[in-house]
């Protein structure tokens, strides 16, 4: 009986470990996709990986960093 209980606990821990590994792999794939897609200019976020003050002054503050238009 004790052997069966220990085996069941070991199998459960292995399954949880595999689940965390799979979740981590899915999360890493999402991060890689996020880096390959650029944000849209004008969404209020300056995505440093694909936007700058020259390509999107609205988000990245091309003329002094202000957010209001004069």
N, CA, C and O atoms as a Tinker XYZ file with bonds, in Angstrom:
   280  protein
     1  N      0.824000   -1.187000    0.000000    73     2
     2  CA     0.000000    0.000000    0.000000    64     1     3
     3  C      0.872000    1.256000    0.000000    63     2     4     5
     4  O      0.572000    2.213000   -0.714000    81     3
     5  N      1.944000    1.264000    0.790000    73     3     6
     6  CA     2.822000    2.416000    0.859000    64     5     7
     7  C      3.523000    2.631000   -0.486000    63     6     8     9
     8  O      3.713000    3.770000   -0.912000    81     7
     9  N      3.904000    1.550000   -1.148000    73     7    10
    10  CA     4.569000    1.630000   -2.446000    64     9    11
    11  C      3.636000    2.267000   -3.480000    63    10    12    13
    12  O      4.074000    3.093000   -4.281000    81    11
    13  N      2.378000    1.895000   -3.468000    73    11    14
    14  CA     1.397000    2.448000   -4.396000    64    13    15
    15  C      1.212000    3.950000   -4.165000    63    14    16    17
    16  O      1.097000    4.719000   -5.119000    81    15
    17  N      1.185000    4.355000   -2.922000    73    15    18
    18  CA     1.020000    5.769000   -2.588000    64    17    19
    19  C      2.220000    6.589000   -3.042000    63    18    20    21
    20  O      2.056000    7.671000   -3.606000    81    19
    21  N      3.413000    6.087000   -2.802000    73    19    22
    22  CA     4.632000    6.781000   -3.214000    64    21    23
    23  C      4.699000    6.864000   -4.741000    63    22    24    25
    24  O      5.101000    7.892000   -5.285000    81    23
    25  N      4.317000    5.811000   -5.423000    73    23    26
    26  CA     4.322000    5.805000   -6.887000    64    25    27
    27  C      3.313000    6.818000   -7.426000    63    26    28    29
    28  O      3.611000    7.544000   -8.375000    81    27
    29  N      2.138000    6.873000   -6.836000    73    27    30
    30  CA     1.119000    7.820000   -7.281000    64    29    31
    31  C      1.589000    9.263000   -7.079000    63    30    32    33
    32  O      1.354000   10.110000   -7.941000    81    31
    33  N      2.237000    9.549000   -5.976000    73    31    34
    34  CA     2.758000   10.895000   -5.723000    64    33    35
    35  C      3.847000   11.241000   -6.729000    63    34    36    37
    36  O      3.891000   12.362000   -7.237000    81    35
    37  N      4.733000   10.280000   -7.021000    73    35    38
    38  CA     5.807000   10.513000   -7.986000    64    37    39
    39  C      5.244000   10.786000   -9.381000    63    38    40    41
    40  O      5.725000   11.674000  -10.084000    81    39
    41  N      4.238000   10.031000   -9.774000    73    39    42
    42  CA     3.620000   10.237000  -11.085000    64    41    43
    43  C      2.934000   11.608000  -11.139000    63    42    44    45
    44  O      3.016000   12.299000  -12.154000    81    43
    45  N      2.272000   11.996000  -10.072000    73    43    46
    46  CA     1.605000   13.295000  -10.035000    64    45    47
    47  C      2.620000   14.432000  -10.128000    63    46    48    49
    48  O      2.399000   15.397000  -10.860000    81    47
    49  N      3.712000   14.330000   -9.407000    73    47    50
    50  CA     4.746000   15.357000   -9.472000    64    49    51
    51  C      5.379000   15.432000  -10.857000    63    50    52    53
    52  O      5.683000   16.522000  -11.342000    81    51
    53  N      5.579000   14.289000  -11.492000    73    51    54
    54  CA     6.127000   14.281000  -12.848000    64    53    55
    55  C      5.163000   14.948000  -13.826000    63    54    56    57
    56  O      5.590000   15.697000  -14.705000    81    55
    57  N      3.879000   14.684000  -13.680000    73    55    58
    58  CA     2.887000   15.291000  -14.563000    64    57    59
    59  C      2.845000   16.803000  -14.378000    63    58    60    61
    60  O      2.748000   17.538000  -15.361000    81    59
    61  N      2.916000   17.275000  -13.154000    73    59    62
    62  CA     2.920000   18.711000  -12.888000    64    61    63
    63  C      4.175000   19.346000  -13.474000    63    62    64    65
    64  O      4.116000   20.428000  -14.059000    81    63
    65  N      5.299000   18.677000  -13.317000    73    63    66
    66  CA     6.556000   19.187000  -13.863000    64    65    67
    67  C      6.494000   19.299000  -15.383000    63    66    68    69
    68  O      6.946000   20.293000  -15.951000    81    67
    69  N      5.943000   18.296000  -16.037000    73    67    70
    70  CA     5.797000   18.329000  -17.494000    64    69    71
    71  C      4.848000   19.457000  -17.893000    63    70    72    73
    72  O      5.083000   20.142000  -18.888000    81    71
    73  N      3.789000   19.652000  -17.131000    73    71    74
    74  CA     2.840000   20.735000  -17.414000    64    73    75
    75  C      3.488000   22.103000  -17.317000    63    74    76    77
    76  O      3.245000   22.965000  -18.161000    81    75
    77  N      4.314000   22.313000  -16.291000    73    75    78
    78  CA     5.011000   23.591000  -16.169000    64    77    79
    79  C      5.993000   23.787000  -17.315000    63    78    80    81
    80  O      6.156000   24.903000  -17.808000    81    79
    81  N      6.650000   22.712000  -17.741000    73    79    82
    82  CA     7.569000   22.802000  -18.874000    64    81    83
    83  C      6.847000   23.184000  -20.153000    63    82    84    85
    84  O      7.345000   23.999000  -20.929000    81    83
    85  N      5.687000   22.605000  -20.375000    73    83    86
    86  CA     4.906000   22.920000  -21.570000    64    85    87
    87  C      4.403000   24.361000  -21.518000    63    86    88    89
    88  O      4.417000   25.060000  -22.531000    81    87
    89  N      3.964000   24.804000  -20.353000    73    87    90
    90  CA     3.490000   26.179000  -20.217000    64    89    91
    91  C      4.626000   27.164000  -20.451000    63    90    92    93
    92  O      4.419000   28.215000  -21.058000    81    91
    93  N      5.800000   26.841000  -19.985000    73    91    94
    94  CA     6.952000   27.703000  -20.198000    64    93    95
    95  C      7.309000   27.776000  -21.676000    63    94    96    97
    96  O      7.658000   28.846000  -22.174000    81    95
    97  N      7.227000   26.665000  -22.378000    73    95    98
    98  CA     7.536000   26.652000  -23.806000    64    97    99
    99  C      6.529000   27.487000  -24.583000    63    98   100   101
   100  O      6.908000   28.199000  -25.513000    81    99
   101  N      5.265000   27.413000  -24.222000    73    99   102
   102  CA     4.243000   28.213000  -24.891000    64   101   103
   103  C      4.494000   29.686000  -24.629000    63   102   104   105
   104  O      4.369000   30.499000  -25.545000    81   103
   105  N      4.844000   30.054000  -23.400000    73   103   106
   106  CA     5.113000   31.441000  -23.050000    64   105   107
   107  C      6.311000   31.970000  -23.829000    63   106   108   109
   108  O      6.286000   33.110000  -24.291000    81   107
   109  N      7.352000   31.170000  -23.984000    73   107   110
   110  CA     8.526000   31.592000  -24.747000    64   109   111
   111  C      8.174000   31.818000  -26.200000    63   110   112   113
   112  O      8.693000   32.755000  -26.808000    81   111
   113  N      7.314000   30.999000  -26.783000    73   111   114
   114  CA     6.900000   31.190000  -28.170000    64   113   115
   115  C      6.130000   32.496000  -28.333000    63   114   116   117
   116  O      6.291000   33.190000  -29.336000    81   115
   117  N      5.299000   32.832000  -27.360000    73   115   118
   118  CA     4.553000   34.087000  -27.432000    64   117   119
   119  C      5.486000   35.283000  -27.359000    63   118   120   121
   120  O      5.268000   36.278000  -28.050000    81   119
   121  N      6.528000   35.203000  -26.527000    73   119   122
   122  CA     7.479000   36.301000  -26.431000    64   121   123
   123  C      8.230000   36.491000  -27.735000    63   122   124   125
   124  O      8.489000   37.627000  -28.134000    81   123
   125  N      8.583000   35.413000  -28.404000    73   123   126
   126  CA     9.295000   35.523000  -29.665000    64   125   127
   127  C      8.399000   36.131000  -30.726000    63   126   128   129
   128  O      8.869000   36.934000  -31.532000    81   127
   129  N      7.126000   35.774000  -30.754000    73   127   130
   130  CA     6.206000   36.352000  -31.707000    64   129   131
   131  C      6.004000   37.831000  -31.412000    63   130   132   133
   132  O      5.932000   38.638000  -32.339000    81   131
   133  N      5.912000   38.196000  -30.148000    73   131   134
   134  CA     5.714000   39.590000  -29.786000    64   133   135
   135  C      6.857000   40.468000  -30.261000    63   134   136   137
   136  O      6.632000   41.615000  -30.648000    81   135
   137  N      8.082000   39.951000  -30.240000    73   135   138
   138  CA     9.224000   40.732000  -30.683000    64   137   139
   139  C      9.226000   40.901000  -32.197000    63   138   140   141
   140  O      9.772000   41.879000  -32.707000    81   139
   141  N      8.628000   39.972000  -32.913000    73   139   142
   142  CA     8.661000   40.055000  -34.364000    64   141   143
   143  C      7.551000   40.951000  -34.925000    63   142   144   145
   144  O      7.626000   41.358000  -36.085000    81   143
   145  N      6.539000   41.264000  -34.138000    73   143   146
   146  CA     5.464000   42.129000  -34.590000    64   145   147
   147  C      5.648000   43.521000  -33.991000    63   146   148   149
   148  O      5.934000   43.659000  -32.801000    81   147
   149  N      5.486000   44.530000  -34.803000    73   147   150
   150  CA     5.631000   45.898000  -34.326000    64   149   151
   151  C      4.284000   46.450000  -33.878000    63   150   152   153
   152  O      3.229000   46.088000  -34.399000    81   151
   153  N      4.358000   47.322000  -32.913000    73   151   154
   154  CA     3.152000   48.008000  -32.463000    64   153   155
   155  C      2.725000   49.016000  -33.520000    63   154   156   157
   156  O      3.523000   49.408000  -34.372000    81   155
   157  N      1.493000   49.424000  -33.463000    73   155   158
   158  CA     0.965000   50.382000  -34.423000    64   157   159
   159  C      1.287000   51.805000  -33.970000    63   158   160   161
   160  O      1.097000   52.140000  -32.801000    81   159
   161  N      1.755000   52.615000  -34.857000    73   159   162
   162  CA     2.051000   54.008000  -34.544000    64   161   163
   163  C      0.744000   54.716000  -34.180000    63   162   164   165
   164  O     -0.255000   54.626000  -34.893000    81   163
   165  N      0.785000   55.415000  -33.059000    73   163   166
   166  CA    -0.397000   56.134000  -32.604000    64   165   167
   167  C     -1.154000   55.424000  -31.507000    63   166   168   169
   168  O     -2.208000   55.888000  -31.073000    81   167
   169  N     -0.611000   54.277000  -31.045000    73   167   170
   170  CA    -1.305000   53.543000  -29.980000    64   169   171
   171  C     -0.911000   54.027000  -28.589000    63   170   172   173
   172  O     -1.399000   53.502000  -27.588000    81   171
   173  N     -0.030000   55.026000  -28.521000    73   171   174
   174  CA     0.360000   55.583000  -27.236000    64   173   175
   175  C      1.537000   54.895000  -26.591000    63   174   176   177
   176  O      1.925000   55.253000  -25.479000    81   175
   177  N      2.121000   53.906000  -27.264000    73   175   178
   178  CA     3.257000   53.172000  -26.721000    64   177   179
   179  C      4.403000   53.259000  -27.714000    63   178   180   181
   180  O      4.238000   52.934000  -28.890000    81   179
   181  N      5.556000   53.694000  -27.247000    73   179   182
   182  CA     6.732000   53.748000  -28.099000    64   181   183
   183  C      7.458000   52.411000  -27.990000    63   182   184   185
   184  O      8.190000   52.176000  -27.029000    81   183
   185  N      7.255000   51.540000  -28.970000    73   183   186
   186  CA     7.907000   50.228000  -28.995000    64   185   187
   187  C      9.320000   50.422000  -29.516000    63   186   188   189
   188  O      9.524000   50.581000  -30.719000    81   187
   189  N     10.298000   50.409000  -28.615000    73   187   190
   190  CA    11.686000   50.708000  -28.966000    64   189   191
   191  C     12.247000   49.763000  -30.011000    63   190   192   193
   192  O     13.184000   50.124000  -30.723000    81   191
   193  N     11.694000   48.555000  -30.120000    73   191   194
   194  CA    12.230000   47.586000  -31.073000    64   193   195
   195  C     11.876000   47.941000  -32.515000    63   194   196   197
   196  O     12.543000   47.468000  -33.436000    81   195
   197  N     10.845000   48.761000  -32.740000    73   195   198
   198  CA    10.457000   49.043000  -34.119000    64   197   199
   199  C      9.953000   50.469000  -34.351000    63   198   200   201
   200  O      9.625000   50.819000  -35.485000    81   199
   201  N      9.882000   51.296000  -33.309000    73   199   202
   202  CA     9.472000   52.688000  -33.467000    64   201   203
   203  C     10.537000   53.594000  -32.869000    63   202   204   205
   204  O     11.215000   53.229000  -31.909000    81   203
   205  N     10.673000   54.767000  -33.443000    73   203   206
   206  CA    11.541000   55.780000  -32.859000    64   205   207
   207  C     10.943000   57.148000  -33.131000    63   206   208   209
   208  O      9.853000   57.245000  -33.696000    81   207
   209  N     11.638000   58.207000  -32.738000    73   207   210
   210  CA    11.097000   59.555000  -32.882000    64   209   211
   211  C     10.899000   59.941000  -34.337000    63   210   212   213
   212  O     10.060000   60.792000  -34.634000    81   211
   213  N     11.647000   59.340000  -35.251000    73   211   214
   214  CA    11.504000   59.684000  -36.665000    64   213   215
   215  C     10.403000   58.872000  -37.346000    63   214   216   217
   216  O      9.679000   59.402000  -38.188000    81   215
   217  N     10.270000   57.600000  -36.995000    73   215   218
   218  CA     9.255000   56.772000  -37.650000    64   217   219
   219  C      7.878000   56.942000  -37.026000    63   218   220   221
   220  O      6.865000   56.727000  -37.692000    81   219
   221  N      7.829000   57.328000  -35.746000    73   219   222
   222  CA     6.540000   57.518000  -35.080000    64   221   223
   223  C      6.664000   58.597000  -34.006000    63   222   224   225
   224  O      6.721000   58.285000  -32.816000    81   223
   225  N      6.705000   59.864000  -34.419000    73   223   226
   226  CA     6.863000   60.942000  -33.434000    64   225   227
   227  C      5.686000   61.060000  -32.473000    63   226   228   229
   228  O      5.843000   61.577000  -31.367000    81   227
   229  N      4.520000   60.590000  -32.876000    73   227   230
   230  CA     3.349000   60.665000  -32.002000    64   229   231
   231  C      3.555000   59.832000  -30.740000    63   230   232   233
   232  O      3.167000   60.254000  -29.650000    81   231
   233  N      4.159000   58.654000  -30.877000    73   231   234
   234  CA     4.376000   57.791000  -29.721000    64   233   235
   235  C      5.715000   58.038000  -29.045000    63   234   236   237
   236  O      5.820000   57.941000  -27.823000    81   235
   237  N      6.731000   58.354000  -29.823000    73   235   238
   238  CA     8.093000   58.432000  -29.286000    64   237   239
   239  C      8.569000   59.857000  -29.054000    63   238   240   241
   240  O      9.742000   60.065000  -28.747000    81   239
   241  N      7.704000   60.826000  -29.191000    73   239   242
   242  CA     8.051000   62.206000  -28.856000    64   241   243
   243  C      9.157000   62.774000  -29.721000    63   242   244   245
   244  O     10.277000   62.948000  -29.240000    81   243
   245  N      8.883000   63.064000  -30.964000    73   243   246
   246  CA     9.900000   63.548000  -31.887000    64   245   247
   247  C     10.370000   64.954000  -31.613000    63   246   248   249
   248  O     11.475000   65.294000  -32.036000    81   247
   249  N      9.616000   65.798000  -30.938000    73   247   250
   250  CA    10.027000   67.187000  -30.799000    64   249   251
   251  C     10.117000   67.683000  -29.374000    63   250   252   253
   252  O      9.613000   68.767000  -29.081000    81   251
   253  N     10.726000   66.953000  -28.488000    73   251   254
   254  CA    10.912000   67.427000  -27.119000    64   253   255
   255  C     10.230000   66.571000  -26.089000    63   254   256   257
   256  O     10.289000   66.887000  -24.901000    81   255
   257  N      9.590000   65.507000  -26.490000    73   255   258
   258  CA     9.042000   64.560000  -25.529000    64   257   259
   259  C      7.673000   64.912000  -24.990000    63   258   260   261
   260  O      7.147000   64.170000  -24.160000    81   259
   261  N      7.069000   66.007000  -25.420000    73   259   262
   262  CA     5.750000   66.371000  -24.935000    64   261   263
   263  C      4.670000   65.509000  -25.567000    63   262   264   265
   264  O      4.861000   64.934000  -26.638000    81   263
   265  N      3.535000   65.429000  -24.890000    73   263   266
   266  CA     2.436000   64.629000  -25.433000    64   265   267
   267  C      1.341000   65.492000  -26.016000    63   266   268   269
   268  O      0.418000   64.972000  -26.642000    81   267
   269  N      1.420000   66.818000  -25.823000    73   267   270
   270  CA     0.384000   67.684000  -26.359000    64   269   271
   271  C      0.852000   68.305000  -27.665000    63   270   272   273
   272  O      2.039000   68.588000  -27.831000    81   271
   273  N     -0.073000   68.518000  -28.592000    73   271   274
   274  CA     0.261000   69.133000  -29.874000    64   273   275
   275  C      0.057000   70.638000  -29.777000    63   274   276   277
   276  O     -0.928000   71.094000  -29.195000    81   275
   277  N      0.974000   71.410000  -30.339000    73   275   278
   278  CA     0.880000   72.880000  -30.310000    64   277   279
   279  C      0.538000   73.402000  -31.665000    63   278   280
   280  O      0.413000   74.613000  -31.847000    81   279
